[in-house]
């Protein structure tokens, strides 16, 4: 059981990797993994493992990503892997052991097994769901300004997104709601920015035929 854990950090979509201590691929970076315990679901397994070893106690969203079963994926034995996608909101900074670190998805180191392909599959799943669901709630803090939300979408999608268009789309789908509060403009002055939040914090399909495409 593997976990592709994604978070927007420093304006970049990043994934959690740990350094293997044994062969095969000793010292190589790899995805966090766990063995499924008896009477345990895949979601329960990965949440337990991350809470115990990586201090990721609360994933805002988790779902099964896929199963990889190529005969040569493990050079020492035939082994299939089931992977889950987990999302951590911006601003959360879990404590990590020395052998674990965040890595930008678009600048991955050489990874053990087929974990590089699995990370990219997780990124593509996230990008697709940002188009037709409210999964942005799992990347965002509890409240945010629209420019802050736009920056999260840009980091996850890998292309520019208009804050005005994003607001229009998400409000039309009834995904966002104003909190009635504003962000202090601070020393820069100017008009305080309105704070928003997601209406729901569980996954909902909002527009099954939508796509957030790169600008032409």
Secondary structure, 3 states (H helix, E strand, C coil): CEEEEEEEECCEEEEEEEECCCCCCCCCEEEEECCCCCCCCHHHHHHHHHHHHCCCCCCCEEEEEEEECCCCCCCCCCCCEEEEEEECCCCCCCCCCCCEEEEEHHHCCCECCCHHHHHHHHHHHHHHHHHHECHHHHCCCCCECHHHHHHHHHHHHCCCCCHHHHHHHHHHCCCEEEEEEEECCHHHCCCCEEEEEECCCCCCECCCCCCCCCCC
